[in-house]
Amino acid sequence: MESELKDLNSKQLKSTASSDDGGSAKDDRPLLKPDAADNIQELEKKFAPYVRNDVYGTMGRGELPLAEKFLIGIAMVTLLPIRVVLAMTVLVIYYLICRVCTLFSAPNRGEDEQEDYAHMGGWRRSVVVVTGRFLSRVMLFVLGFYWITETFRILDVQEKSENEAKNQSKDEDEAKDQDEESGRPGAIISNHVSYLDILYHMSSSFPSFVAKRSVAKLPLVGLISKCLGCVYVQRESKSSDFKGVSGVVTERVREAHRDKSAPMMMLFPGTTTNGDYLLPFKTGAFLARAPVLPVILRYPYQRFSPAWDSISGARHVFFLLCQFVNHIEVTSLPVYHPSQQEKDDPKLYAENVRRLMASEVWISSFTKAELLTSN
């Protein structure tokens, strides 16, 4: 979104210079002319799921009110340095814990340069998981998420009766399959709003993620990602690497479904948005044909939106740390067991899960998304 707007501005500048009759390089006309403003409005309408609607404006570069500047000024000299020091302290502490727990322990190596410590057993794994969940919640607290509102949806009486009626109408083979599917889900399916999503899920269930391969080489974070059991992918690559990673993810989802001691996969099948839209899901998370646990994250705000959509990373972190209080709302839906038709058709499976998540929480926003994707 940010690059699209920059390209638009550069094109407008070029057209202004070429249309100057006097040959002068100076142009006293406004940089953003009415027709350009209309184009930007059309662009924001087209890319509505990525447009920021907070007081900081598009790409976080809008003109701030005087009161907002005053609050940022106070936060810069008080809250910002304290949070930076505390956040780095928490990160270093957990890195040292992971380093101690992985001493004299060889990582689990797989195909395509995949390696992780998520399959460690005994006290090492217990310490990594327990401290990881606790320190992730501490990190969220440091970032201003003092309270997390969590809602756990359960099937109501009518839905239960309908499901029981359906189960009675199935034949014995399908009933056996349903019994086999009654175990824990193989993956957590969540909408993607911000990098903060990862911190919440780490504090909640400590699952494995899909991450860029470069993450494994980052200082401090690299070892932590291996303890999480991340599956690494070279996202810029167009080679068969994606096929290999898809196979690893599918196998990991099946393993998590069968084995309670295996780390569960956390997958974001949709694109990162501003939190008001739920765009179509990719099918990679549903190829394993295993049950999934849908989880919806929302970040209510008054000033700065924690959504990481069209704003740069450095600017986002700065504004987030300068906001005194941040909020997050979590809705966990019942485990979704796919039907035989959904198992045979991953696209149908993905779409039905998306519709369920939208109808439970974002009825109005889902309508907008449907209008967007239908164009």
Protein Blocks (a to p, Z undefined) as FASTA:
>chain_A
ZZmmmmmmmmmmmmmmmmmmnlpabdfbdfbafklmmmmmmmmmmmmmmccfbfnoghhi
accdfklmmmmmmmmmmmmmmmmmmmmmmmmmmmmmmmmmmgoiacdddehhiacfklpg
hjllmmmmmmmmmmmmmmmmmnopabccdddddddfklmmmmmmmmmmpcfklmmmmmmm
mmccfbdcdddfbfklmmmmmmmnopaddddfklmmpghjlmmmmmnopacddfkbccfk
lmmmmmmmmmmmmmmmmmmkbccddddfbccdehlaccdddfklmmnopacddddddddd
fkbccbdfkbcfklmmmmmmmpmbacddddddddddddfklmmmmklmmmmmmmmmmmmm
mmmlmmmmmmmmmZZ
